[in-house]
Amino acid sequence: MCGIIGIASKKGALRKPLGEVIREALKRLEYRGYDSVGFAVVNELGVLFIRKSKGKIDDVQAKLAFNEFDGVSGVGHTRWATHGPPSDVNAHPHTDCSGRVAVAHNGIIENYASIREWLAGRGHRFVSETDTEVIPHLIEEFKRGGAGPYEAFKAAVARLKGAFAIVAVDADAPGYVFFARNTSPLVLGFGEGANFVASDIPAFLPYTNRVMVLRDWEVGYLTPDEVVVEELMPGEDGVEANRVSLRVRVIEWTPQMAMKGGYPHYMIKEIHEQPQAIAATLAGLPDQVGAVAEALKHADKVVLIGAGTSYHASFLGALALTNIAGLLAVPVIASEARWYLRGLREGDVVIAVSQSGETIDTLLAVREARKRGALTIAVSNVVDSAIPRESDMSIYTRAGPEIGVAATKTFTAQVVTLAYLAARAGNDARVIEALKELPDLAEAVIVESEPLARALAKVMAEKQSAFYLGRGPAYPVAMEGALKLKEVSYLHAEAYPAGESKHGPIALVEEGFPVVFTALSREDGGALVSNVEEMAARGAWRIAVAPRTLEEVLGRADVRFPMPPTSPWAAAALYVIPHQLLAYYTAVFRGYDPDKPRNLAKTVTVV
Ligand code: M6R
């Protein structure tokens, strides 16, 4: 939901004009939104420049001429529209009447309408349809009342309700960037002669890996040499803010991890990174999982919550906990969770799965579960993000930064983590042994399935619709395959439990209709044979991803991905790979950018 960056830099410290550094940072944040882009730079003389436009960075960079603007403080924004359609005027940063304050914002200001009305009554003129525009005008209003730039910024933030991450520059404070966070993510980066604040770490990773994740209602400012963070406590008689000590931590991510490294897209790079992502995640689990597995053994009910791909991982996790550890575990879609959480009580466990750790629906579910006395456990890829921070216990996957909007390596890392957790809770050493083989097997699967997936994608690219069928743990893998295809290639794809297909969906099947079957083992694959037959009888074009020993399924398919046989709980992380590759190449053949699917943003921080 929008990417924001703020930088305060000594002249020359970044060896490039500030505008260029902002453009590069926005490029690394573009996965968060890409319908408009803009930046503001303040030079040492206190002159503020703003450039912004509708469109993706690459398409509008010549028009915006980032490199021509140097200065000592600046902010940038790449937008995923919420209030007001994508347009030049709705693009951020937004400014006040005097044009001396520029603000970029991620989130939603819930009380913007009343603030706007109040400000309009005091003579402020608004030009955009955004909620954000009230912020620079509020700052201006408090400055008119005599407050200095930072005091005015804090007073403005204290008036806001909703979810926000805000960065601002002020021509009256050259070299300063102001920031504030509530709910929407914001991270500080501590550099040499320059300091940073951004929606996500990759934005400033080429300059520093010393970071601090901001918490709700923290505000502050950066200069090139100083970072100040305060906790804001809006009160009846004005704003109180207490200084917070800096929680700086060094993260292991390298700048290369946030670059394409020779691949044409992040999505394919991240598919190829899965063997390392799984190996690194597995290496980190023994130290993290012990207490969580113990807690699970005493759980009355277990609810796993996630959105999108993380819901599919939750689904697999629920099946693993039920079938390996003998627990009653159910998966719930995060945005629907409130309808289920009312049944929670002490003794129950909620596992919240979210690669970003910031998905608002999942975060709200964690808060609700805690209120009801359940033990909450987060599974996330981002250290110190909101969901782990607000949960009782956390497990981190170690997939490295995922930039492609379509989740790939974070999914396999989540699946491995949840299977490992189930194996520890159920004392199943065989599953753990099978998981340990995954990095090598994943490498082999990528090498063997990529040429076939590419060839298959050429044909798939001409189709309009596809079914994905599987049974048991193969069903969530099928769901993930269908989601990948639809989100990056814009083909209609639907997953069903295979046994359900003849209760309606099969009516759509005719000659050449693609049906992608997944089987992870003989247990779920045996019963799939009749479904393959039924589809064959109606002329479906049959694609099968199944263990190479499951000839009954593979032999009945037109296109076969024979896979290494292993435990189904390990296979889930492996057998999804051909699906990811098929989706990626189908998008490419259809001429779409798989890293930036239309209408989507990497992290959904608004309900
Ligand atoms: O950061 P999260 O794992 O909580 O994100 C959840 C979903 O928004 C995410 O998985 C989304 O469905 C992806 N686009 C899937 O590729």
Boltz pocket constraint, residues with backbone or C-beta under 6 A from the ligand:
constraints:
  - pocket:
      binder: B
      contacts: [[A, 307], [A, 308], [A, 309], [A, 310], [A, 311], [A, 353], [A, 354], [A, 355], [A, 356], [A, 357], [A, 358], [A, 359], [A, 362], [A, 405], [A, 406], [A, 407], [A, 408], [A, 487], [A, 600], [A, 601], [A, 602], [A, 603], [A, 604]]
      max_distance: 6.0
